[in-house]
Amino acid sequence: MKKPDFLILFCNSYRVAGDAQGACNKKGASDLLQYTAEECADRGLDATVTTTACLNVCQQGPVMVIQPNNLWYGGVKGEEEIDEILEALEEGGIAEKYIITD
């Protein structure tokens, strides 16, 4: 099996009990998955898009993490933000406007 070039994770606020109740989920993180996957395919980005449990940066959600680059983005609320982040990824850069890590 060939691993993808990128793994894109969306915090979906799953807690230990399995309930999706946290900030990212309530702010619509799960609604962004399909758009992101389709955009990656349209752009020719070899990426797997999935959700994760709580990433513990709730105040900055919805949170999107891109590996192996270890880029943490916050305030990813919709298609506009995703487009900017994916454009930066295509160009080998960082969408500074949304980055939440040093």
Summary of the structure (lengths in Angstrom):
residues: 102
radius of gyration: 12.8
end to end distance: 32.8
largest distance: 39.5
contacts: 305
relative contact order: 0.22
helix: 36%
strand: 25%
